[in-house]
Amino acid sequence: MRILFIHQNFPGQFLHLAPALAGRGHDVLALTDAGNTRPRIVRTLCYPSPDRPEVSGLARTYARACDRGLRVARACAALDARGYRPDVIFAHGGWGEPLFLRDVWPGVRILTYAEFLYRSTGLDAGFDAEFQTADLSARNATTARKAHLLMALQDADAAVSPTEFQASTFPKPLRSRITVIHDGVDTDVLRPDPGARFDLPGGRVLRPGDEVLSLVARKLEPYRGYHVFMRALPAVMAARPEAQVVIVGAEGQSYGGPPATGTWKDRFLAEVRDRIDPSRLHFAGRIPYPKFTALMQVTRAHAYLTYPFVLSWSMIEAMAAGALVVGSATPPVEEVIRNDVNGRLVPFFDVEGWSRSLISALADPAGHLPLRRAARETAVARFDLRTVCLPRLVAFVEGANRPAREQEY
């Protein structure tokens, strides 16, 4: 089969799937944004990076999605003119790339990655009253972000969501098109390792058995509970004077808005600076994957918080490495972690509860060993890349080699 992947930050969620399909003899091609500098893992072509249309108000997100979708469509039309026609297209629906694919190849089978659909109430929007408003204008802005995501799913023959929670954000009439298959975690790489080591910038080496507390996020922002974690730290560090706290993540924001001034990192550090021991708090910034793996192998307790939003790979990876995950009692986390079975759950905003749970996790590593083992068992049984997720994803794509369904309008 000729399989075309489209993702502005390729490989993204297709990191393992695209080369696996190529290894099975399929002709795999990727189309990505010209500004994407990530390594090319299969044959890759680029479309011109979009402008940012000067559109204000509620139409801005849709205008940007249309601009990107148009550039993708023109790149596909150029491929068609050179005689290339895919059997299957697998595109991420999040940025508008699939919007005009039917205009180029009406009969081609289209798959989409249905990651998350915004909703003005009940999910991430308005969840955190400290930083989000729930007035009519805010709800309108959230609703306006749905258009291109719904169009992508409406136009697709089938779709994948990585979790049941994320699939459930889409409307019931379209839910039947979504198959839930996680991207997968390499549990051969993410596994307990008694010989692991994590080097701190000052030269100190952390090893399994050390009293290590970790937090990992793409960006240090409220969406991933950075503020709650920081507010819990003074009590944790006072109760556990040997604990070393390692925070991984870049400054800035990926999902929510920026603070009025400065960065979220500095704002919440300033809140607690005079109540913590700064010599035991380590901001690692962004780190290479092998170093992240080592951190998950040495950590005694790993905190994971999120709004009702996309579940991070890092939580599953921490479980696979045998870490004790203390997670927020929010729907994406509760789908995977059962309290006192394979981890701990704490209400997202309960700062005192977070302090107590983290102190307990750090104080009694032997007592929490059954939870750590159960966490790894969960990761292997439900999210293992090679035995669970990748075979299902490969079958999903290979089974798509059928005529495109007649579109319903």
Secondary structure, 3 states (H helix, E strand, C coil): CEEEEECCCCCHHHCCHHHHHHHCCCEEEEEEECCCCCCCCCEEEEECCCCCCCCCHHHHHHHHHHHHHHHHHHHHHHHHHCCCCCCEEEEEHHHCCCCCHHHHCCCCEEEEECCCCCCCCCCCCCCCCCCCCCCHHHHHHHHHCCHHHHHHHHHCCEEEECCHHHHHCCCHHHHCCEEECCCCECCCCCCCCCCCCEECCCCCEECCCCCEEEEEEEECCHHHCHHHHHHHHHHHHHHCCCCEEEEEEECCCCCCCCCCCCCHHHHHHHHHHHHCCHHHEEEEECCCHHHHHHHHHHCCEEEECCCCCCCCHHHHHHHHCCCCEEEECCHHHHCCCCECCCEEEECCCCHHHHHHHHHHHHHCCCCCHHHHHHHHHHHHHHHEHHHHHHHHHHHHHHCCCCCCCCCCC
